[in-house]
Amino acid sequence: VRSYEMGVLFDKINPEKIAESLNSMISDRKGLLNYKKNGRKASITSFFWEKQFANYPWKPL
């Protein structure tokens, strides 16, 4: 998430901070579009099936 700038991380035990982060994201349309763009780019360049399993001795079905 951080290295690809495609979202935010939350403190799992602090509901107030989670709500604050979500509200901040919702109110920043440009930031949301940037997260979306970066997430799509990461999925195309880094998180596709063949790359994820390239170092395994078996081939996925």
C-alpha positions as CSV (number, residue, x, y, z in Angstrom):
1,V,0.0,0.0,0.0
2,R,2.7,2.5,1.0
3,S,5.3,1.6,-1.7
4,Y,2.7,1.9,-4.5
5,E,0.8,4.8,-2.9
6,M,-2.5,3.1,-3.5
7,G,-4.3,3.5,-0.1
8,V,-3.8,4.0,3.6
9,L,-3.2,1.7,6.5
10,F,-5.2,1.8,9.7
11,D,-4.6,1.1,13.3
12,K,-6.8,-2.0,13.7
13,I,-7.7,-1.3,17.3
14,N,-8.6,2.4,17.0
15,P,-12.0,3.0,15.4
16,E,-11.7,6.7,15.7
17,K,-8.5,6.8,13.6
18,I,-10.1,4.4,11.1
19,A,-13.1,6.7,10.7
20,E,-10.8,9.8,10.5
21,S,-8.7,8.2,7.7
22,L,-11.8,7.0,5.8
23,N,-13.4,10.4,6.0
24,S,-10.2,12.0,4.9
25,M,-10.1,9.7,1.9
26,I,-13.7,10.2,1.0
27,S,-13.4,14.0,1.0
28,D,-10.3,14.0,-1.2
29,R,-11.6,13.1,-4.7
30,K,-8.2,13.8,-6.4
31,G,-6.4,11.6,-3.9
32,L,-8.9,8.7,-4.4
33,L,-8.4,8.9,-8.2
34,N,-4.6,8.8,-7.6
35,Y,-5.0,5.7,-5.4
36,K,-7.1,4.1,-8.1
37,K,-4.6,5.0,-10.8
38,N,-1.7,3.7,-8.7
39,G,-3.5,0.5,-7.7
40,R,-4.3,-0.3,-11.4
41,K,-0.7,0.4,-12.4
42,A,0.6,-1.9,-9.6
43,S,-1.8,-4.7,-10.6
44,I,-0.5,-4.5,-14.2
45,T,3.2,-4.3,-13.4
46,S,3.6,-6.2,-10.2
47,F,0.6,-8.2,-9.0
48,F,-0.3,-10.4,-11.9
49,W,-0.4,-14.2,-11.7
50,E,2.6,-15.0,-13.7
51,K,4.9,-12.7,-11.8
52,Q,3.7,-13.8,-8.4
53,F,4.3,-17.4,-9.2
54,A,7.4,-17.1,-11.4
55,N,9.7,-18.6,-8.7
56,Y,7.6,-21.6,-7.9
57,P,8.6,-25.0,-9.3
58,W,5.0,-25.8,-10.3
59,K,2.8,-24.0,-12.6
60,P,-0.6,-22.8,-11.5
61,L,-3.8,-24.3,-13.0
